[in-house]
Amino acid sequence: MQYDFMKHNPSTFTYVEKAESLQEVELKNSSKKIRAEQERELKSFRESLKTELKLLKQEIDLLPKAISVVLSQTERIVFV
């Protein structure tokens, strides 16, 4: 004999549906929070790279001209 779950306990099925729906909403919210945090971290990382590059260029400007030319050529190779 087969057990008819809905016939004997219909409220449990709606509870499960509600729990699944809640879990789905929580998953979406968590995903949004994680994505936002990753975007903030990526933006911060890119800004730090820009700052480091500016500092490097300032240091290159302080070096004698001959060394500066060699470093500029190296920079083009590295950052292209």
Secondary structure by P-SEA (a helix, b strand, c coil): cccccccccaaaaaaaaaaaaaaaaaaaaaaaaaaaaaaaaaaaaaaaaaaaaaaaaaaaaaccaaaaaaaaaaaaaacc
